[in-house]
Amino acid sequence: MDCEESLPLLSEYHAGALDESTREGVREHLGCCPPCDGVYRDVETIIVSASSLREEESISFPDETAVWQRIQFS
């Protein structure tokens, strides 16, 4: 797997939503590609930060699926 294949899968990789073969391909790629691993760490930080913000009752959040679609196609 290369950068072009693995980058669009990072969110699903983090969520554990990939089949075993694809997950293994992404994992191997992240292990040998520091730039993609850095992007994955950034995605992980964003997800963890967003999760902690959800716990605050005073903040309303947009539809998560719509947000990810907008990010993906930006």
C-alpha positions in Angstrom: 0.0 0.0 0.0 1.2 3.5 -0.8 0.5 7.0 0.4 -2.3 7.6 -2.1 -4.1 4.5 -1.0 -3.6 4.8 2.8 -4.3 8.4 3.5 -8.0 8.3 2.7 -8.4 5.3 5.0 -6.8 6.8 8.2 -10.1 7.7 9.8 -11.6 4.3 9.2 -8.2 2.7 10.3 -8.4 4.7 13.6 -12.1 3.6 14.1 -11.2 -0.1 13.4 -13.7 -0.1 10.5 -11.4 -1.7 7.9 -11.3 -5.3 6.9 -8.2 -7.2 8.2 -6.3 -7.2 5.0 -6.8 -3.4 4.4 -6.0 -2.7 8.0 -2.8 -4.6 7.8 -1.8 -2.8 4.6 -2.4 0.6 6.3 -0.5 -0.5 9.4 2.5 -1.6 7.4 2.5 1.6 5.4 2.4 3.7 8.5 5.3 1.8 9.9 7.6 2.6 7.0 6.3 6.1 6.0 7.0 8.9 8.5 4.9 11.5 6.6 1.8 9.3 6.6 2.4 8.3 10.2 2.5 12.0 11.1 -0.8 12.6 9.3 -2.3 9.6 11.2 -1.1 11.1 14.5 -2.7 14.4 13.6 -6.0 12.6 12.7 -5.8 10.8 16.0 -5.3 14.1 17.9 -8.2 15.7 16.1 -10.5 12.7 17.0 -9.4 12.6 20.6 -9.8 16.4 21.0 -13.3 16.3 19.3 -14.4 13.5 21.6 -13.4 15.4 24.7 -15.2 18.5 23.4 -18.4 16.5 23.0 -18.5 16.0 26.7 -19.1 19.7 27.2 -22.9 20.2 27.2 -22.9 23.8 26.1 -21.5 23.0 22.6 -23.7 21.9 19.8 -22.1 19.8 17.0 -22.8 19.5 13.3 -23.5 16.2 11.6 -20.2 14.3 11.9 -20.7 12.4 8.6 -21.2 15.7 6.7 -18.1 17.3 8.3 -15.9 14.3 7.4 -17.3 14.4 3.8 -16.4 18.1 3.6 -12.9 17.5 4.9 -12.3 14.6 2.6 -13.3 16.6 -0.5 -11.5 19.8 0.4 
